[in-house]
Amino acid sequence: MLLGKIATAAALAALALASGALAEWVYEGKWGSSGMGDGQFATPMDVAVGPSGNVYVADTYNSRIQYFTPTGSFLGKFGGVLEMYFPFGLGVAPAGSVYVADTNYNRIQYFTASGSLLGRWGSKGTGNGQFEMPTDAAAAANGYVYVVDSENERVQYFTSSGSFLGKWGSRGSGQGEFLAAISVALAPNNNAYVTDGDNHRVQYFTPVGSYLGQWGRRGAADGQFESAWGIAVAPNGYVYVADMGNDRIQYFTASGSFLGKWGSRGGANSRFKNPFGVAVAPGGNRVYVADTQNNRIQYFRWVNVAVAPASLGRVKALFR
């Protein structure tokens, strides 16, 4: 038995040494400060990444969208209070069009990658294609656009130009029900993941809204949330959640098994104050976080961490 344990431990350590690394998310950079100037923010509530790698930010209290290079150099802006009013969320289609949840105007607007208006739809109400405080939009590879219709506690989906296709959800805590539905993200297979804020969970569905599963409850332990807010799905299917009230990012398998986390409350690098939004770059090796109350964007890279050569000796020593 003891020899078996030694052999197993030695084999694991040797495997780690052979691969030369473990991996984790590490801080890479940041940009932004409080204000109204280019590259400044007033409560940025969402972030999205286009197919070119450019980063779009819902600069919510400035009622505009700003966009940047992958490392934060300012490229442009569009919106303003006459054009959009407190946009909470946004998503970028695979072809580059930008869909904005124009929250206080109860509509969706969509733009070219550089901010030229392409169209809009929606009005205040409870009918099909109407909204009560839409908080997020996401565009799928098949052309469908999903909108979180928050106060109506539902998700609606549309063609790329806004023709109504379907909906699901109602108020409650059961399967397929929501209490403060917040954000939506689409997996590579077009399944839809929705943060259910006041139920402190994530639910996921087929592309037409059939319930598939859920995870989470209120708390601070791994896999628990304090107001789950932003959500993103990486190309490998991993799901990233902005655990806003716990000031951290958690990530999971496609079915909700906990994989890891980072962040705590504060203003230093890798710390957050109420992070509302999260996005994954097209290559899957960079994550952007809307660090909302710090009025900045932080970004992180998936890197290999060297395993010390002494590791094998330490493992063996445990079994002496």
C-alpha positions as YAML, in Angstrom:
chain: A
units: angstrom
residues:
- id: 1
  name: MET
  ca: [0.00, 0.00, 0.00]
- id: 2
  name: LEU
  ca: [2.72, 2.49, 1.01]
- id: 3
  name: LEU
  ca: [4.81, 1.66, -2.02]
- id: 4
  name: GLY
  ca: [1.74, 2.23, -4.18]
- id: 5
  name: LYS
  ca: [1.18, 5.65, -2.65]
- id: 6
  name: ILE
  ca: [4.80, 6.61, -3.22]
- id: 7
  name: ALA
  ca: [4.65, 5.44, -6.82]
- id: 8
  name: THR
  ca: [1.42, 7.35, -7.45]
- id: 9
  name: ALA
  ca: [2.69, 10.56, -5.87]
- id: 10
  name: ALA
  ca: [5.97, 10.32, -7.72]
- id: 11
  name: ALA
  ca: [4.15, 9.75, -11.01]
- id: 12
  name: LEU
  ca: [1.96, 12.81, -10.48]
- id: 13
  name: ALA
  ca: [4.94, 14.97, -9.63]
- id: 14
  name: ALA
  ca: [6.86, 13.64, -12.61]
- id: 15
  name: LEU
  ca: [3.89, 14.44, -14.85]
- id: 16
  name: ALA
  ca: [3.81, 18.02, -13.56]
- id: 17
  name: LEU
  ca: [7.54, 18.34, -14.15]
- id: 18
  name: ALA
  ca: [7.24, 16.86, -17.62]
- id: 19
  name: SER
  ca: [4.57, 19.35, -18.60]
- id: 20
  name: GLY
  ca: [6.64, 22.03, -16.88]
- id: 21
  name: ALA
  ca: [3.67, 24.04, -15.72]
- id: 22
  name: LEU
  ca: [0.37, 24.54, -14.08]
- id: 23
  name: ALA
  ca: [-1.94, 27.32, -15.30]
- id: 24
  name: GLU
  ca: [-3.94, 30.17, -13.80]
- id: 25
  name: TRP
  ca: [-5.41, 33.58, -14.57]
- id: 26
  name: VAL
  ca: [-2.98, 36.40, -13.75]
- id: 27
  name: TYR
  ca: [-3.29, 40.18, -13.90]
- id: 28
  name: GLU
  ca: [-2.05, 41.68, -17.17]
- id: 29
  name: GLY
  ca: [-3.21, 45.30, -17.31]
- id: 30
  name: LYS
  ca: [-5.91, 47.93, -16.81]
- id: 31
  name: TRP
  ca: [-7.19, 51.25, -18.08]
- id: 32
  name: GLY
  ca: [-9.71, 53.89, -17.10]
- id: 33
  name: SER
  ca: [-10.56, 56.35, -14.35]
- id: 34
  name: SER
  ca: [-13.59, 58.31, -13.22]
- id: 35
  name: GLY
  ca: [-14.71, 61.03, -15.61]
- id: 36
  name: MET
  ca: [-16.28, 61.98, -18.93]
- id: 37
  name: GLY
  ca: [-13.19, 62.15, -21.13]
- id: 38
  name: ASP
  ca: [-12.05, 59.62, -23.71]
- id: 39
  name: GLY
  ca: [-11.02, 56.47, -21.87]
- id: 40
  name: GLN
  ca: [-12.71, 57.57, -18.66]
- id: 41
  name: PHE
  ca: [-15.86, 56.00, -17.26]
- id: 42
  name: ALA
  ca: [-18.87, 56.67, -15.08]
- id: 43
  name: THR
  ca: [-20.00, 53.28, -13.73]
- id: 44
  name: PRO
  ca: [-19.06, 50.97, -16.64]
- id: 45
  name: MET
  ca: [-21.43, 48.02, -16.36]
- id: 46
  name: ASP
  ca: [-20.48, 45.73, -19.21]
- id: 47
  name: VAL
  ca: [-17.64, 44.79, -21.52]
- id: 48
  name: ALA
  ca: [-17.60, 42.80, -24.76]
- id: 49
  name: VAL
  ca: [-14.93, 41.77, -27.26]
- id: 50
  name: GLY
  ca: [-15.28, 41.91, -31.03]
- id: 51
  name: PRO
  ca: [-13.89, 39.37, -33.54]
- id: 52
  name: SER
  ca: [-10.85, 41.59, -34.13]
- id: 53
  name: GLY
  ca: [-10.09, 41.67, -30.40]
- id: 54
  name: ASN
  ca: [-11.23, 45.26, -29.89]
- id: 55
  name: VAL
  ca: [-12.96, 45.86, -26.57]
- id: 56
  name: TYR
  ca: [-16.35, 47.59, -26.21]
- id: 57
  name: VAL
  ca: [-17.44, 49.08, -22.89]
- id: 58
  name: ALA
  ca: [-20.93, 50.13, -21.80]
- id: 59
  name: ASP
  ca: [-20.02, 53.41, -20.11]
- id: 60
  name: THR
  ca: [-23.39, 53.41, -18.44]
- id: 61
  name: TYR
  ca: [-23.73, 56.67, -16.56]
- id: 62
  name: ASN
  ca: [-22.08, 58.56, -19.44]
- id: 63
  name: SER
  ca: [-24.77, 57.02, -21.70]
- id: 64
  name: ARG
  ca: [-22.32, 55.90, -24.34]
- id: 65
  name: ILE
  ca: [-20.23, 53.05, -25.72]
- id: 66
  name: GLN
  ca: [-16.46, 53.38, -25.90]
- id: 67
  name: TYR
  ca: [-14.17, 50.99, -27.73]
- id: 68
  name: PHE
  ca: [-10.47, 50.25, -27.44]
- id: 69
  name: THR
  ca: [-7.61, 48.12, -28.68]
- id: 70
  name: PRO
  ca: [-7.10, 44.84, -26.81]
- id: 71
  name: THR
  ca: [-4.71, 46.58, -24.40]
- id: 72
  name: GLY
  ca: [-6.84, 49.68, -23.81]
- id: 73
  name: SER
  ca: [-5.81, 52.35, -26.31]
- id: 74
  name: PHE
  ca: [-8.86, 54.52, -27.08]
- id: 75
  name: LEU
  ca: [-10.32, 54.05, -30.57]
- id: 76
  name: GLY
  ca: [-13.71, 55.72, -30.54]
- id: 77
  name: LYS
  ca: [-17.09, 56.25, -28.91]
- id: 78
  name: PHE
  ca: [-20.74, 56.54, -29.84]
- id: 79
  name: GLY
  ca: [-24.00, 57.31, -28.12]
- id: 80
  name: GLY
  ca: [-24.73, 60.15, -25.73]
- id: 81
  name: VAL
  ca: [-27.88, 60.87, -23.77]
- id: 82
  name: LEU
  ca: [-29.89, 61.90, -26.84]
- id: 83
  name: GLU
  ca: [-29.01, 58.60, -28.57]
- id: 84
  name: MET
  ca: [-29.02, 56.13, -25.67]
- id: 85
  name: TYR
  ca: [-29.81, 56.40, -21.98]
- id: 86
  name: PHE
  ca: [-28.02, 54.33, -19.33]
- id: 87
  name: PRO
  ca: [-27.03, 51.33, -21.49]
- id: 88
  name: PHE
  ca: [-26.49, 48.43, -19.08]
- id: 89
  name: GLY
  ca: [-25.18, 45.74, -21.43]
- id: 90
  name: LEU
  ca: [-23.94, 44.97, -24.92]
- id: 91
  name: GLY
  ca: [-22.79, 42.13, -27.14]
- id: 92
  name: VAL
  ca: [-20.80, 41.84, -30.35]
- id: 93
  name: ALA
  ca: [-21.91, 39.53, -33.16]
- id: 94
  name: PRO
  ca: [-19.38, 37.20, -34.81]
- id: 95
  name: ALA
  ca: [-19.44, 39.47, -37.87]
- id: 96
  name: GLY
  ca: [-18.69, 42.55, -35.73]
- id: 97
  name: SER
  ca: [-22.04, 44.31, -35.31]
- id: 98
  name: VAL
  ca: [-22.53, 45.76, -31.81]
- id: 99
  name: TYR
  ca: [-25.88, 45.21, -30.06]
- id: 100
  name: VAL
  ca: [-26.64, 47.55, -27.15]
- id: 101
  name: ALA
  ca: [-29.29, 47.14, -24.46]
- id: 102
  name: ASP
  ca: [-30.45, 50.76, -24.35]
- id: 103
  name: THR
  ca: [-31.93, 50.18, -20.94]
- id: 104
  name: ASN
  ca: [-33.81, 53.31, -20.00]
- id: 105
  name: TYR
  ca: [-35.14, 53.80, -23.53]
- id: 106
  name: ASN
  ca: [-36.44, 50.19, -23.47]
- id: 107
  name: ARG
  ca: [-35.00, 49.18, -26.80]
- id: 108
  name: ILE
  ca: [-32.13, 47.47, -28.59]
- id: 109
  name: GLN
  ca: [-29.88, 49.41, -30.91]
- id: 110
  name: TYR
  ca: [-27.27, 47.90, -33.18]
- id: 111
  name: PHE
  ca: [-24.27, 49.47, -34.86]
- id: 112
  name: THR
  ca: [-21.31, 48.79, -37.10]
- id: 113
  name: ALA
  ca: [-18.03, 48.02, -35.38]
- id: 114
  name: SER
  ca: [-17.15, 51.71, -35.54]
- id: 115
  name: GLY
  ca: [-20.47, 52.93, -34.17]
- id: 116
  name: SER
  ca: [-22.64, 53.79, -37.18]
- id: 117
  name: LEU
  ca: [-26.29, 53.08, -36.41]
- id: 118
  name: LEU
  ca: [-27.74, 50.13, -38.32]
- id: 119
  name: GLY
  ca: [-31.16, 49.87, -36.69]
- id: 120
  name: ARG
  ca: [-33.19, 49.64, -33.51]
- id: 121
  name: TRP
  ca: [-36.27, 47.94, -32.14]
- id: 122
  name: GLY
  ca: [-38.39, 47.82, -29.01]
- id: 123
  name: SER
  ca: [-40.59, 50.00, -26.83]
- id: 124
  name: LYS
  ca: [-41.82, 49.96, -23.25]
- id: 125
  name: GLY
  ca: [-44.32, 47.19, -22.53]
- id: 126
  name: THR
  ca: [-44.97, 43.52, -21.98]
- id: 127
  name: GLY
  ca: [-45.82, 42.38, -25.51]
- id: 128
  name: ASN
  ca: [-43.60, 40.44, -27.85]
- id: 129
  name: GLY
  ca: [-40.68, 42.66, -28.86]
- id: 130
  name: GLN
  ca: [-41.38, 45.12, -26.04]
- id: 131
  name: PHE
  ca: [-39.18, 45.55, -22.99]
- id: 132
  name: GLU
  ca: [-39.13, 46.66, -19.38]
- id: 133
  name: MET
  ca: [-35.52, 47.59, -18.61]
- id: 134
  name: PRO
  ca: [-33.53, 45.36, -21.00]
- id: 135
  name: THR
  ca: [-30.14, 44.77, -19.41]
- id: 136
  name: ASP
  ca: [-28.14, 42.72, -21.91]
- id: 137
  name: ALA
  ca: [-27.95, 41.51, -25.50]
- id: 138
  name: ALA
  ca: [-25.95, 38.69, -27.09]
- id: 139
  name: ALA
  ca: [-25.67, 37.69, -30.74]
- id: 140
  name: ALA
  ca: [-25.24, 34.05, -31.79]
- id: 141
  name: ALA
  ca: [-23.38, 32.63, -34.74]
- id: 142
  name: ASN
  ca: [-26.72, 31.57, -36.26]
- id: 143
  name: GLY
  ca: [-27.84, 35.23, -36.34]
- id: 144
  name: TYR
  ca: [-30.22, 35.11, -33.40]
- id: 145
  name: VAL
  ca: [-30.04, 37.97, -30.90]
- id: 146
  name: TYR
  ca: [-30.97, 37.26, -27.28]
- id: 147
  name: VAL
  ca: [-32.17, 40.03, -24.99]
- id: 148
  name: VAL
  ca: [-32.58, 39.92, -21.21]
- id: 149
  name: ASP
  ca: [-35.90, 41.69, -20.60]
- id: 150
  name: SER
  ca: [-35.16, 42.16, -16.92]
- id: 151
  name: GLU
  ca: [-38.29, 43.68, -15.36]
- id: 152
  name: ASN
  ca: [-40.46, 41.31, -17.41]
- id: 153
  name: GLU
  ca: [-38.31, 38.43, -16.03]
- id: 154
  name: ARG
  ca: [-37.77, 36.79, -19.39]
- id: 155
  name: VAL
  ca: [-35.44, 36.33, -22.32]
- id: 156
  name: GLN
  ca: [-36.61, 37.22, -25.81]
- id: 157
  name: TYR
  ca: [-34.83, 36.32, -29.02]
- id: 158
  name: PHE
  ca: [-34.94, 37.88, -32.45]
- id: 159
  name: THR
  ca: [-33.46, 37.84, -35.93]
- id: 160
  name: SER
  ca: [-30.38, 39.98, -36.40]
- id: 161
  name: SER
  ca: [-32.59, 42.90, -37.49]
- id: 162
  name: GLY
  ca: [-35.10, 42.58, -34.65]
- id: 163
  name: SER
  ca: [-37.95, 40.39, -35.86]
- id: 164
  name: PHE
  ca: [-39.43, 38.55, -32.87]
- id: 165
  name: LEU
  ca: [-38.79, 34.79, -32.79]
- id: 166
  name: GLY
  ca: [-39.60, 33.59, -29.28]
- id: 167
  name: LYS
  ca: [-39.30, 34.03, -25.53]
- id: 168
  name: TRP
  ca: [-39.09, 32.18, -22.24]
- id: 169
  name: GLY
  ca: [-39.19, 32.93, -18.53]
- id: 170
  name: SER
  ca: [-41.47, 34.33, -15.84]
- id: 171
  name: ARG
  ca: [-41.12, 35.60, -12.29]
- id: 172
  name: GLY
  ca: [-40.14, 33.03, -9.67]
- id: 173
  name: SER
  ca: [-37.47, 30.68, -8.37]
- id: 174
  name: GLY
  ca: [-38.34, 27.51, -10.25]
- id: 175
  name: GLN
  ca: [-36.65, 26.08, -13.31]
- id: 176
  name: GLY
  ca: [-36.77, 28.59, -16.13]
- id: 177
  name: GLU
  ca: [-38.02, 31.36, -13.82]
- id: 178
  name: PHE
  ca: [-36.11, 34.47, -12.82]
- id: 179
  name: LEU
  ca: [-35.78, 37.05, -10.08]
- id: 180
  name: ALA
  ca: [-33.82, 39.90, -11.65]
- id: 181
  name: ALA
  ca: [-32.54, 38.22, -14.80]
- id: 182
  name: ILE
  ca: [-29.42, 40.21, -15.68]
- id: 183
  name: SER
  ca: [-27.08, 38.94, -18.40]
- id: 184
  name: VAL
  ca: [-26.97, 36.39, -21.19]
- id: 185
  name: ALA
  ca: [-24.05, 34.69, -22.93]
- id: 186
  name: LEU
  ca: [-23.97, 32.14, -25.72]
- id: 187
  name: ALA
  ca: [-21.90, 28.98, -25.84]
- id: 188
  name: PRO
  ca: [-20.21, 27.66, -29.01]
- id: 189
  name: ASN
  ca: [-23.20, 25.31, -29.44]
- id: 190
  name: ASN
  ca: [-25.54, 28.35, -29.07]
- id: 191
  name: ASN
  ca: [-26.89, 27.29, -25.67]
- id: 192
  name: ALA
  ca: [-27.87, 30.39, -23.66]
- id: 193
  name: TYR
  ca: [-26.54, 31.04, -20.15]
- id: 194
  name: VAL
  ca: [-28.45, 33.57, -18.03]
- id: 195
  name: THR
  ca: [-27.51, 35.10, -14.68]
- id: 196
  name: ASP
  ca: [-30.50, 35.05, -12.34]
- id: 197
  name: GLY
  ca: [-29.37, 37.82, -9.98]
- id: 198
  name: ASP
  ca: [-31.71, 37.69, -7.00]
- id: 199
  name: ASN
  ca: [-31.87, 33.90, -7.15]
- id: 200
  name: HIS
  ca: [-28.05, 33.97, -6.99]
- id: 201
  name: ARG
  ca: [-27.63, 31.39, -9.71]
- id: 202
  name: VAL
  ca: [-26.90, 30.67, -13.36]
- id: 203
  name: GLN
  ca: [-29.44, 28.89, -15.54]
- id: 204
  name: TYR
  ca: [-28.79, 27.55, -19.01]
- id: 205
  name: PHE
  ca: [-31.06, 26.68, -21.91]
- id: 206
  name: THR
  ca: [-31.18, 25.39, -25.46]
- id: 207
  name: PRO
  ca: [-31.14, 28.05, -28.21]
- id: 208
  name: VAL
  ca: [-34.97, 28.09, -28.14]
- id: 209
  name: GLY
  ca: [-35.29, 28.28, -24.37]
- id: 210
  name: SER
  ca: [-35.74, 24.71, -23.16]
- id: 211
  name: TYR
  ca: [-34.34, 24.38, -19.64]
- id: 212
  name: LEU
  ca: [-31.09, 22.40, -19.34]
- id: 213
  name: GLY
  ca: [-29.72, 23.05, -15.87]
- id: 214
  name: GLN
  ca: [-28.59, 25.48, -13.19]
- id: 215
  name: TRP
  ca: [-26.07, 26.03, -10.43]
- id: 216
  name: GLY
  ca: [-25.42, 28.39, -7.53]
- id: 217
  name: ARG
  ca: [-27.11, 29.79, -4.45]
- id: 218
  name: ARG
  ca: [-26.50, 32.72, -2.17]
- id: 219
  name: GLY
  ca: [-23.19, 32.69, -0.32]
- id: 220
  name: ALA
  ca: [-19.45, 33.25, -0.53]
- id: 221
  name: ALA
  ca: [-18.22, 29.66, -0.94]
- id: 222
  name: ASP
  ca: [-16.92, 28.32, -4.23]
- id: 223
  name: GLY
  ca: [-19.78, 28.09, -6.71]
- id: 224
  name: GLN
  ca: [-22.02, 30.38, -4.67]
- id: 225
  name: PHE
  ca: [-22.90, 33.97, -5.59]
- id: 226
  name: GLU
  ca: [-23.87, 37.28, -4.09]
- id: 227
  name: SER
  ca: [-25.82, 38.74, -7.02]
- id: 228
  name: ALA
  ca: [-24.44, 36.95, -10.06]
- id: 229
  name: TRP
  ca: [-24.29, 39.62, -12.76]
- id: 230
  name: GLY
  ca: [-22.16, 39.46, -15.91]
- id: 231
  name: ILE
  ca: [-21.51, 36.21, -17.75]
- id: 232
  name: ALA
  ca: [-19.32, 35.07, -20.65]
- id: 233
  name: VAL
  ca: [-18.58, 31.75, -22.33]
- id: 234
  name: ALA
  ca: [-15.11, 30.96, -23.67]
- id: 235
  name: PRO
  ca: [-14.45, 29.08, -26.93]
- id: 236
  name: ASN
  ca: [-13.71, 25.93, -24.89]
- id: 237
  name: GLY
  ca: [-17.15, 26.17, -23.24]
- id: 238
  name: TYR
  ca: [-15.99, 27.37, -19.82]
- id: 239
  name: VAL
  ca: [-18.39, 29.83, -18.20]
- id: 240
  name: TYR
  ca: [-17.16, 32.99, -16.45]
- id: 241
  name: VAL
  ca: [-19.40, 34.80, -13.97]
- id: 242
  name: ALA
  ca: [-18.98, 38.25, -12.42]
- id: 243
  name: ASP
  ca: [-19.88, 37.46, -8.81]
- id: 244
  name: MET
  ca: [-20.63, 41.11, -8.19]
- id: 245
  name: GLY
  ca: [-21.41, 41.14, -4.47]
- id: 246
  name: ASN
  ca: [-18.40, 38.96, -3.64]
- id: 247
  name: ASP
  ca: [-16.05, 41.13, -5.74]
- id: 248
  name: ARG
  ca: [-14.63, 38.24, -7.73]
- id: 249
  name: ILE
  ca: [-14.77, 36.26, -10.96]
- id: 250
  name: GLN
  ca: [-15.62, 32.57, -10.84]
- id: 251
  name: TYR
  ca: [-15.39, 30.11, -13.70]
- id: 252
  name: PHE
  ca: [-16.99, 26.74, -14.36]
- id: 253
  name: THR
  ca: [-17.40, 23.92, -16.82]
- id: 254
  name: ALA
  ca: [-20.31, 24.12, -19.24]
- id: 255
  name: SER
  ca: [-22.48, 22.20, -16.78]
- id: 256
  name: GLY
  ca: [-21.50, 24.26, -13.74]
- id: 257
  name: SER
  ca: [-18.67, 22.37, -12.04]
- id: 258
  name: PHE
  ca: [-16.46, 24.87, -10.21]
- id: 259
  name: LEU
  ca: [-13.00, 25.36, -11.73]
- id: 260
  name: GLY
  ca: [-11.51, 28.45, -10.12]
- id: 261
  name: LYS
  ca: [-11.83, 32.07, -9.02]
- id: 262
  name: TRP
  ca: [-9.89, 35.26, -8.52]
- id: 263
  name: GLY
  ca: [-10.42, 38.69, -6.97]
- id: 264
  name: SER
  ca: [-11.34, 40.34, -3.69]
- id: 265
  name: ARG
  ca: [-12.55, 43.78, -2.68]
- id: 266
  name: GLY
  ca: [-10.26, 46.75, -3.20]
- id: 267
  name: GLY
  ca: [-8.62, 49.12, -5.64]
- id: 268
  name: ALA
  ca: [-5.30, 47.37, -6.23]
- id: 269
  name: ASN
  ca: [-4.51, 45.27, -9.28]
- id: 270
  name: SER
  ca: [-6.62, 42.08, -9.40]
- id: 271
  name: ARG
  ca: [-9.08, 43.51, -6.87]
- id: 272
  name: PHE
  ca: [-12.56, 44.74, -7.66]
- id: 273
  name: LYS
  ca: [-15.34, 46.94, -6.39]
- id: 274
  name: ASN
  ca: [-18.62, 45.44, -7.62]
- id: 275
  name: PRO
  ca: [-17.53, 43.97, -10.97]
- id: 276
  name: PHE
  ca: [-20.61, 43.94, -13.19]
- id: 277
  name: GLY
  ca: [-19.28, 42.69, -16.52]
- id: 278
  name: VAL
  ca: [-16.95, 40.01, -17.86]
- id: 279
  name: ALA
  ca: [-15.87, 39.06, -21.39]
- id: 280
  name: VAL
  ca: [-13.52, 36.53, -22.98]
- id: 281
  name: ALA
  ca: [-11.32, 37.35, -25.98]
- id: 282
  name: PRO
  ca: [-11.87, 35.29, -29.16]
- id: 283
  name: GLY
  ca: [-8.75, 33.20, -28.54]
- id: 284
  name: GLY
  ca: [-9.90, 32.33, -25.03]
- id: 285
  name: ASN
  ca: [-6.64, 33.32, -23.34]
- id: 286
  name: ARG
  ca: [-7.65, 36.77, -22.07]
- id: 287
  name: VAL
  ca: [-10.51, 37.83, -19.79]
- id: 288
  name: TYR
  ca: [-11.75, 41.42, -19.40]
- id: 289
  name: VAL
  ca: [-13.61, 42.63, -16.33]
- id: 290
  name: ALA
  ca: [-15.74, 45.77, -15.98]
- id: 291
  name: ASP
  ca: [-14.54, 46.81, -12.53]
- id: 292
  name: THR
  ca: [-17.55, 49.02, -12.15]
- id: 293
  name: GLN
  ca: [-17.11, 51.00, -8.95]
- id: 294
  name: ASN
  ca: [-13.39, 51.43, -9.64]
- id: 295
  name: ASN
  ca: [-14.35, 52.94, -13.05]
- id: 296
  name: ARG
  ca: [-11.88, 50.85, -14.98]
- id: 297
  name: ILE
  ca: [-11.35, 47.76, -17.08]
- id: 298
  name: GLN
  ca: [-8.93, 45.12, -15.89]
- id: 299
  name: TYR
  ca: [-7.69, 42.27, -18.03]
- id: 300
  name: PHE
  ca: [-6.11, 38.94, -17.21]
- id: 301
  name: ARG
  ca: [-4.17, 36.31, -19.12]
- id: 302
  name: TRP
  ca: [-4.16, 32.53, -18.87]
- id: 303
  name: VAL
  ca: [-0.50, 31.65, -18.24]
- id: 304
  name: ASN
  ca: [1.60, 28.68, -17.32]
- id: 305
  name: VAL
  ca: [3.17, 28.74, -13.88]
- id: 306
  name: ALA
  ca: [6.49, 26.96, -13.59]
- id: 307
  name: VAL
  ca: [6.67, 23.96, -11.29]
- id: 308
  name: ALA
  ca: [9.72, 24.06, -9.02]
- id: 309
  name: PRO
  ca: [12.17, 21.17, -9.54]
- id: 310
  name: ALA
  ca: [12.03, 20.48, -5.81]
- id: 311
  name: SER
  ca: [8.38, 19.44, -6.13]
- id: 312
  name: LEU
  ca: [9.17, 15.77, -6.68]
- id: 313
  name: GLY
  ca: [11.39, 15.65, -3.62]
- id: 314
  name: ARG
  ca: [8.71, 17.28, -1.47]
- id: 315
  name: VAL
  ca: [6.08, 14.81, -2.63]
- id: 316
  name: LYS
  ca: [8.36, 11.86, -1.92]
- id: 317
  name: ALA
  ca: [9.15, 13.26, 1.51]
- id: 318
  name: LEU
  ca: [5.48, 13.15, 2.46]
- id: 319
  name: PHE
  ca: [5.61, 9.35, 2.31]
- id: 320
  name: ARG
  ca: [8.90, 8.68, 4.10]
...
